[in-house]
């Protein structure tokens, strides 16, 4: 049987009321600081942080659209005159961009889906069985795994994936999911604690099973945090260089960052080709973050508040 849609509406309304109660508090105004306006020191720090991001991005875009003669003139900050796409064409053909892009997309998509689903499953079981030692200690164990970087366990992982025949993009996807689970479960568990148990009790009174309660009631309420976990998993998987380079044995199945490194020597002094290749690899991650940054901030903020 399906759970009444009103239960989901009640959950969203209850969460919204708590958030409104927190955000509707009038901010404390300071006579010295002039209300909520940031001070000059905060403004300077924000400007410096913005400069460290905007300037390299500007240089990358500018160099990518220059010709080879313009790229080697020594002025990285000058605008392209005229604009040229020859660097993109050369990088596209030299790195076999479509194949590497497809591999990166498949690995990243599998990582995002697996991380969101498995993280939500595990977090739901942990948060609803917190009084049991097994689940509580499992949570602590997963948190401890956050402090183990991949290079520390790289050699055993390489040997294990080779023995199991997973020295390919499939094995890289599995490892990406495993290394993302700890942080994802931390976020999901904090968010689940803000969802009242009364909603699940109402669903069970209507005859819903645990499976139905999770998929039809809890998982839709996890949408903000799922977006947050998904974008973190996307960025980590798309930009990863070390794991694919060590795990994948077939050079034809490598991801974009690894392919760029392999052909870096062929770029030589063709800076326009190098920067065009970098820009093509960065573009999906930049676009994804620009469209989802609001969900990332809202998900982290909501997960930090316990109802």
C-alpha positions as CSV (number, residue, x, y, z in Angstrom):
1,X,0.0,0.0,0.0
2,X,1.1,3.6,-0.5
3,X,1.5,6.0,2.3
4,X,-0.9,9.0,2.4
5,X,0.6,12.0,0.6
6,X,-0.4,14.1,3.5
7,X,2.4,12.5,5.6
8,X,5.0,13.8,3.3
9,X,3.3,17.2,3.3
10,X,3.2,17.1,7.1
11,X,6.9,16.3,7.2
12,X,7.8,19.1,4.8
13,X,5.6,21.5,6.7
14,X,7.1,20.5,10.1
15,X,10.6,20.9,8.8
16,X,9.7,24.3,7.3
17,X,8.2,25.5,10.6
18,X,11.4,24.6,12.5
19,X,13.5,26.3,9.9
20,X,11.3,29.3,9.8
21,X,11.4,29.5,13.6
22,X,15.2,29.6,13.5
23,X,15.6,31.9,10.5
24,X,12.7,34.3,11.6
25,X,14.5,35.4,14.7
26,X,15.4,39.1,14.3
27,X,19.2,39.4,13.9
28,X,21.0,41.2,16.7
29,X,22.1,44.6,15.5
30,X,25.2,46.2,16.6
31,X,25.5,50.0,16.8
32,X,29.2,49.9,16.2
33,X,29.1,47.6,13.2
34,X,26.0,49.2,11.6
35,X,23.7,46.2,11.7
36,X,24.4,43.1,9.7
37,X,26.9,44.7,7.3
38,X,30.3,43.0,7.3
39,X,33.2,44.9,8.7
40,X,36.1,46.1,6.5
41,X,38.3,43.2,7.7
42,X,35.8,40.6,6.5
43,X,35.4,42.4,3.2
44,X,39.1,42.4,2.6
45,X,39.3,38.7,3.4
46,X,36.4,37.9,1.0
47,X,38.0,40.0,-1.7
48,X,41.3,38.2,-1.3
49,X,39.6,34.8,-1.5
50,X,37.7,35.9,-4.6
51,X,40.9,37.1,-6.3
52,X,42.6,33.8,-5.7
53,X,39.8,32.1,-7.6
54,X,38.9,34.6,-10.3
55,X,42.4,35.5,-11.4
56,X,43.5,31.9,-12.3
57,X,40.2,31.2,-13.9
58,X,40.5,34.4,-16.0
59,X,44.0,33.3,-17.1
60,X,42.8,29.8,-18.0
61,X,39.9,31.2,-20.2
62,X,42.1,33.8,-21.8
63,X,44.9,31.5,-22.7
64,X,42.5,28.8,-24.0
65,X,41.1,31.2,-26.6
66,X,44.5,32.5,-27.9
67,X,46.4,31.3,-30.8
68,X,49.8,29.6,-30.3
69,X,51.6,32.8,-31.2
70,X,49.6,34.8,-28.7
71,X,50.0,32.2,-26.0
72,X,53.8,32.4,-26.0
73,X,54.1,36.2,-26.1
74,X,54.6,36.2,-22.3
75,X,51.5,38.2,-21.3
76,X,49.1,35.8,-19.8
77,X,46.7,38.5,-18.7
78,X,46.1,40.0,-22.2
79,X,42.8,39.3,-24.0
80,X,42.8,37.1,-27.0
81,X,42.9,39.2,-30.2
82,X,41.4,37.6,-32.2
83,X,39.6,34.8,-30.3
84,X,40.7,31.3,-31.6
85,X,39.4,27.8,-30.9
86,X,42.4,26.0,-32.4
87,X,43.6,25.1,-28.9
88,X,40.2,23.3,-28.2
89,X,40.3,21.4,-31.6
90,X,43.9,20.2,-31.0
91,X,43.2,19.2,-27.4
92,X,40.0,17.4,-28.5
93,X,41.8,15.3,-31.0
94,X,45.1,14.8,-29.1
95,X,43.5,13.5,-25.9
96,X,40.6,11.6,-27.6
97,X,38.3,13.8,-25.5
98,X,35.0,12.1,-26.2
99,X,36.2,8.7,-24.9
100,X,37.8,10.1,-21.8
101,X,34.8,12.3,-21.2
102,X,32.4,9.3,-21.4
103,X,34.5,7.3,-19.0
104,X,34.5,10.2,-16.5
105,X,30.7,10.7,-16.8
106,X,30.0,7.0,-16.2
107,X,32.3,6.8,-13.2
108,X,30.9,10.1,-11.7
109,X,27.3,9.1,-12.3
110,X,27.7,5.7,-10.7
111,X,29.5,7.3,-7.8
112,X,26.8,9.9,-7.2
113,X,23.9,7.4,-7.4
114,X,25.7,4.8,-5.3
115,X,26.8,7.3,-2.6
116,X,23.3,8.9,-2.2
117,X,21.5,5.6,-2.1
118,X,23.9,3.6,0.1
119,X,24.5,6.7,2.4
120,X,20.8,7.2,2.9
121,X,20.2,3.5,3.6
122,X,23.0,3.3,6.2
123,X,22.2,6.6,7.8
124,X,18.5,5.7,8.2
125,X,19.4,2.4,9.9
126,X,22.0,4.1,12.2
127,X,19.8,7.1,13.2
128,X,16.7,4.9,13.9
129,X,18.7,2.3,15.9
130,X,21.1,4.6,17.8
131,X,20.4,3.0,21.1
132,X,21.9,-0.3,19.9
133,X,25.7,-0.5,20.3
134,X,26.2,-2.2,16.9
135,X,24.8,0.7,15.0
136,X,26.3,3.3,17.2
137,X,29.8,1.8,16.9
138,X,29.3,1.3,13.2
139,X,28.8,5.1,12.9
140,X,32.0,5.7,14.9
141,X,33.9,3.3,12.7
142,X,32.7,5.0,9.6
143,X,33.7,8.4,11.0
144,X,37.2,7.0,11.7
145,X,37.5,6.0,8.1
146,X,37.3,9.7,7.1
147,X,40.8,10.1,8.5
148,X,42.4,7.5,6.3
149,X,43.5,9.0,3.0
150,X,43.6,6.8,-0.1
151,X,47.4,6.9,-0.5
152,X,47.8,5.1,2.8
153,X,45.8,2.1,1.5
154,X,46.6,2.5,-2.2
155,X,48.9,-0.6,-2.5
156,X,46.4,-3.0,-0.9
157,X,43.6,-1.6,-3.0
158,X,45.6,-2.0,-6.2
159,X,46.3,-5.6,-5.4
160,X,42.8,-6.4,-4.4
161,X,41.2,-4.8,-7.5
162,X,43.7,-6.7,-9.7
163,X,42.8,-10.0,-8.1
164,X,39.1,-9.4,-8.5
165,X,39.3,-8.2,-12.0
166,X,38.2,-4.7,-11.0
167,X,41.2,-2.8,-12.4
168,X,38.9,-0.8,-14.6
169,X,36.3,2.0,-14.3
170,X,33.9,-0.3,-12.4
171,X,36.5,-0.8,-9.7
172,X,37.2,3.0,-9.6
173,X,33.5,3.6,-9.1
174,X,33.2,1.2,-6.2
175,X,36.2,2.7,-4.5
176,X,34.9,6.2,-5.0
177,X,31.6,5.2,-3.4
178,X,33.4,3.6,-0.4
179,X,35.6,6.6,0.2
180,X,32.6,9.0,0.0
181,X,30.4,7.0,2.4
182,X,31.8,8.2,5.7
183,X,31.3,11.9,5.0
184,X,27.9,11.2,3.4
185,X,26.6,9.2,6.3
186,X,27.7,11.9,8.7
187,X,25.6,14.5,6.7
188,X,22.6,12.2,6.3
189,X,22.5,11.1,9.9
190,X,22.6,14.7,11.1
191,X,19.7,15.6,8.8
192,X,17.6,12.5,9.7
193,X,17.7,13.5,13.4
194,X,15.7,16.6,12.5
195,X,12.9,14.5,11.0
196,X,10.4,13.6,13.8
197,X,9.7,10.0,14.5
198,X,6.0,10.7,14.7
199,X,5.8,10.7,10.9
200,X,7.1,7.2,10.7
201,X,4.7,6.0,13.4
202,X,1.8,7.5,11.5
203,X,2.9,5.6,8.4
204,X,3.2,2.4,10.3
205,X,-0.3,2.8,11.7
206,X,-1.5,3.0,8.1
207,X,0.1,-0.4,7.5
208,X,3.3,0.7,5.7
209,X,6.4,-1.5,6.0
210,X,9.9,-0.2,6.8
211,X,10.8,-0.3,3.1
212,X,7.7,1.7,2.1
213,X,8.3,4.1,4.9
214,X,11.8,4.8,3.8
215,X,11.1,5.2,0.0
216,X,7.8,6.9,0.2
217,X,8.2,9.1,3.3
218,X,11.8,9.5,4.4
219,X,13.7,9.5,1.1
220,X,11.6,12.4,-0.4
221,X,12.3,14.4,2.8
222,X,16.0,13.8,2.3
223,X,16.0,15.7,-1.1
224,X,18.0,18.8,0.2
225,X,20.7,16.6,1.8
226,X,20.8,14.2,-1.2
227,X,21.6,17.2,-3.4
228,X,24.4,18.2,-1.0
229,X,25.8,14.7,-0.9
230,X,25.5,14.3,-4.6
231,X,27.4,17.5,-5.5
232,X,30.2,16.6,-3.1
233,X,30.5,13.1,-4.6
234,X,30.4,14.6,-8.1
235,X,33.2,17.0,-7.5
236,X,35.4,14.4,-5.7
237,X,34.9,11.8,-8.4
238,X,35.2,14.1,-11.4
239,X,38.4,15.8,-10.2
240,X,40.1,12.6,-8.9
241,X,43.4,11.8,-10.5
242,X,45.3,9.4,-8.2
243,X,42.7,6.6,-7.8
244,X,42.0,6.1,-11.6
245,X,45.6,6.4,-12.5
246,X,46.6,3.7,-10.0
247,X,43.6,1.3,-10.4
248,X,42.8,1.4,-14.1
249,X,45.2,-0.7,-16.1
250,X,43.9,0.1,-19.6
251,X,45.1,3.5,-20.8
252,X,42.1,3.7,-23.2
253,X,39.7,3.7,-20.2
254,X,41.2,6.5,-18.2
255,X,39.4,9.6,-17.0
256,X,40.0,13.1,-18.2
257,X,42.5,14.2,-15.5
258,X,44.6,11.1,-16.2
259,X,44.4,11.5,-19.9
260,X,45.5,15.1,-19.6
261,X,48.5,14.1,-17.6
262,X,49.5,11.4,-20.1
263,X,49.5,13.8,-23.0
264,X,51.0,16.7,-21.1
265,X,54.4,16.1,-22.6
266,X,52.9,16.4,-26.1
267,X,51.5,19.8,-25.3
268,X,55.0,21.0,-24.9
269,X,54.9,24.8,-25.1
270,X,51.5,24.9,-26.7
271,X,50.0,26.7,-23.8
272,X,46.7,27.4,-25.6
273,X,46.2,23.7,-26.1
274,X,47.1,22.9,-22.4
275,X,44.7,25.6,-21.0
276,X,42.0,24.6,-23.5
277,X,42.2,21.0,-22.3
278,X,42.1,22.1,-18.7
279,X,39.0,24.3,-19.4
280,X,37.2,21.5,-21.1
281,X,37.8,19.2,-18.1
282,X,36.9,21.9,-15.5
283,X,33.7,23.1,-17.2
284,X,31.3,20.3,-16.1
285,X,32.4,20.7,-12.5
286,X,32.1,24.5,-12.5
287,X,28.7,24.4,-14.2
288,X,27.4,21.7,-11.8
289,X,28.5,23.7,-8.7
290,X,27.1,27.0,-10.0
291,X,23.7,25.4,-10.4
292,X,23.7,23.5,-7.1
293,X,25.6,25.7,-4.7
294,X,22.3,26.9,-3.1
295,X,21.3,23.3,-2.3
296,X,24.8,22.6,-0.9
297,X,24.6,25.5,1.5
298,X,21.0,24.8,2.5
299,X,21.6,21.1,3.0
300,X,24.6,21.7,5.2
301,X,22.8,24.3,7.2
302,X,19.7,22.1,7.7
303,X,21.8,19.1,8.7
304,X,23.5,21.2,11.4
305,X,20.2,21.9,13.1
306,X,18.7,19.3,15.3
307,X,14.9,19.6,15.8
